[in-house]
Amino acid sequence: MLRRWWANDLPLHIMVWAGLVFILIFAYGPMAGLVIAFQKFVPTKGLFGSAWVGLDNFHYILSLPDTRRVIFNTVFISIMKLIAGLAAPLATALLLNEIRVKAFKRTVQTVIYLPHFLSWVILSGILIDVLSPNFGLLNDFIAWLGFDRIFFLGNDKWFPFVLVGTDVWKEFGFGTIVYLAALTGINPALYEAAVIDGAGRWKQTLNVTLPGIVPIVVLLMTLSLGNVLNAGFDQVFNLYSPSVYSSGDILDTYVYRLGLVNFDFGVATAVGLFKSAVSLVLISASYLMAYRFANYRIF
């Protein structure tokens, strides 16, 4: 028995423990630094030498005039991304599902999937050029139509929608693949029965296709609720500027400026801890909802 366990199970345990050690060191180990949220942290004094201030950092956060605006921006942008990020790939998957020319279908899938592999550092450089008010391709087209040029990345009214639109453009190809995979699981006999009953393509979509992928839609929607406070640091950081702080500043960029620009480590950690606590509640609620409405379970 011992020899069999040594030959079969021990390598698997070693593989699991390697991953666990990695998580303990890089995910749970740094959580000791959360004590900074309750200190007036001075790097030269360290965690044990810095003065303890209790909840003063949290009170200070709530007193800042920018805090409510930043929270609103984060929730507003995240919810718009959530809605658009579900609708765009779903609509695209339904359209691609109607295409019968496989070569064209695969080409479209590849083209829309490519932006997913590009980092926001690369995409931001492309978008800054495309959306430029002077020489940008989009503004040249707007001017050709006879309208005034728009400073998309420097206008408070346009910037949140630019974030949503570019995020959807980058990620909807990946979501489309998920929905296409779900569509392949629908029983073809249901379509055959619908055709016998006289249903056209539109009726088949309404009565067979959409009901067949409702569990996947509900699952992805509920799991996305846990990311309501994650509006996309990489994207915002590479595209925003002080001129759009009022509508584009989110919790992650706010923490970055407080901690690494203003060197107010205690307050920045307090904001991060607040965000993590709320995200934990939202993620827990989303998994409960996924289990109840989509029968999804982790364990």
N, C-alpha and C positions, 0 to 999 in steps of 0.2 A: 504493500500500500504506500509506504513512504517513498519507495523508488518510483512508483507510478506518479505520485503527487509531484515529486522532484522533476520528473521528465515532462509532465503535462501542465501542471498548474503554476509551478514556481516562476517560469518565464513570464507568464501573464501577470502575476503579482508584482514582479519586478517592474514591468512596464507601467502598471498602474501607480506604483509608488514613485516612479520617476516623475510622472505628471503631478502627483500630489505634492511632492517636494517643491516642484516648480511653482505651483499655485501658492503654497504656504510662504515661500520666499518673496514672490513678486506681487501677490494679491493680498494675502492676509498680514504679512509682515509690516508693510507700510501703514497699515491701519493704526499702528501704535502712534503714528504722527497726528491722529485726530485730537490728541490732548492739546495740541497747539490752539484749537478753537476756543479753549478755556484759559488761555494764557496771553500775556503781552509778550509774545515770543521775540527773543533777541538771538539771532544765530550764534553769536559769540558765547552766549551763556548756555545754549543747548536746551533740551527738553526739561532737564532737572534744575537748571539755574534760573529759568525765566519766571517772572512773577505770575502768580495765579490770579485771574480776574473773574473767574466764575462765568456767569452769563452776560457779562458786560459787552462782549463782542457781538452777541446776538441782539442785545438792546441797541447797540450802535448801528447795526445793519438796518433794523426796522426804522430807525430815525433818519436814515439817509434818504434824500428825496428821489434818488435814482432807483431805489430797490423795487418799488412797486412797478415802475415803468419797465424795468428789466424782466421782472417776473411775467408781466403782461405780454411783453414781446416774445418771451420764450414759449409761453403757452399758445399764443396766437399763431406764431410761425409753425410750431410743432403740430398743432391741430390741422392747419391748412396742408402741411406736408402729409399728414396721416390720411386725410380725405383724398387729396390728389394722388398720393402714392398708392392708394387702393383702387381708385377709379380708372386711372390711366392704363395700368397693366391689365386690368380686367377687360376694358374695352378693346385694347389691342389684341389680347388673347382671343376674344370672341371673333374679331375680324380675321385674324390669322387662321382660326379654326375653319373658316369658310373657304379658304384658298385650297384649291385642289392641285395646283402645280407645285410639287414638292421642292423643286430647285429654287423657285422664286420665294417660297415660304422660308426655306432655310437661309437664303441670302438676307431676307429682311430680319430674321431672328438674329443673325450674326451682327448685322449693322447696328441694330438698336441695343445689342448687348455689349458692344465694344466700350462705350463710355464708363461702364461699371468698373473696368480694370484700370482706369486712369485716376491718379490722385488729384485732389483739389488744388494742389500746387500747380500742376500742369494745366488743369481745366481753367483755373482762375486767370492764368496768363492768356489763354485763348478767349475767355469771356470778356476780359478787360479790353482786348482789341476789337472783338465783335460788337460790344456794346458802347464803345467809345462815342462821345457826342460829336466829335469832329470828323473822324475817319472810319468809324465803325460801319461794318456791313449793314447792320440792322438800321442804323440811323440814316445811312445813305438811301436805303429802300423807303424809309418813312419820308425823307425829304423828296424823293422822286414822286411819291404819292401826293405831295403838296402840303404835308403837315410839318409842324415845327419839330426840330430835333429834341430828343429827350435824354437827359443825363441819368440813365437808369441806375448807375452805381453811386450817384451823389444826390439823389432825390429821395426824401423821406417817404413819400407816398408810393414810389415805385419799388424801392429796395426790397421790402418784404416779399413782394410778388416775384421779383427776380430770383430771390432765394428759393422760393417754392418751385418756380418754373424750371430753374437749372437743376435742382435736386431731382425733380421728376424725370427730366431728360437724362440724367446720369443713371438713375436706378430703375426706371420702369422696364427696361429690357430684362433685368433679373427677375422682377416680379412676374413678367409675362411668361417666363419659362415655368414658374411655379404653377400658374393657372393652366398653361397648356398641358402640363403633366397631370393636373387634376381632370382636365377634359378627356384625356385618354382613358380615364377610369370609368367613364360613363358607358353603360351597357349599350352596344349598337342596336340591340333588339328594340330598345325604347324608341329610337329614331325610325326604325322600320315600322313599328306600330303607329307612330305619329303620321308617317307617310300614308299608310293604309287608311287612316282616319281623315285624310285630306289636308293635313297641316303642311303649310309651306315652310320655307327656311325661317321666316320671322316667328311663326308660331312654334316651330321646333325649338328655337332659341329660348322663347319665353317659357315654354312648358316642359322642356326636357333639359336643355343645357344649363340654364341658370339654376333651377332646383338641384341639379346634380352637383354643382360646385358651391352651393350655399355653405356647407360645413367648412370648406377651406376658406371662404371669404370671412365667415364669422371667426374662425380660428386666427387668421392673420390680423383681423381688426382688433380682437381682444388682446392679442399679444403685443400689438403696437401701442396699446395704452400705456404700457410700462415705460415707453420712451417719450412721454409727453414733455418732460423737462430736458430732453436731449434734442436741441434744435440744430445740432450740427456745428461743432466748434471749428473743424477744419475748413468747412465752406465759408462760414461767416468771417473767420479770422483772415482768410485770404482775399475776401471781396469787400469787406466794410472799411469805412474811414470815419474820422470824427464827425463829418458832416451828416452821417446817417445813424449816429449813436441813438438818437431818440426813437427810431423805429426798428433798428437792426441789432442793437446791443442785447445779448442774451446772457444767461447766468454763467456759462462757461467763459465767455470773453470778459465778463465782469470780474470773475475770479482771477483770470489771468492778469488783468490790469491792476487789481488790488494787490495781488501777491507778488508778481514778478516785475511790475512797473513801479508801483508805489511802495513796495517792500512792506506792506501791511499784512504780514503772514497770518496773524491771528484772525483778523477779520475775513481774509480770503478763505481760510480753512473753515471758519464758521459758516460762510455761504455754501461752500462745498458740502459740509456735513448736513446742512439743511436740505440741500438738493438731493443728497443720497438718501436721507430719511424719507422724504416724500416719494422718491423713485421706488424705494423698497415697498412702500404701501401700495403704490400703483401697480408694480409688478406682481405683488401678491394677489391683488384684486383681479388683475387681468388673467392670471392663471386659474383662479377660482371661476371666473366667467368662462374661460376657455373650456374648463372641465364640465361646467353646467350646460353650456349652449352648443359646444362642439365635441364633447366627450373626449377632450384632449387631456392626457396625463403625462407628466414627466416620469413618474415612478409607478 
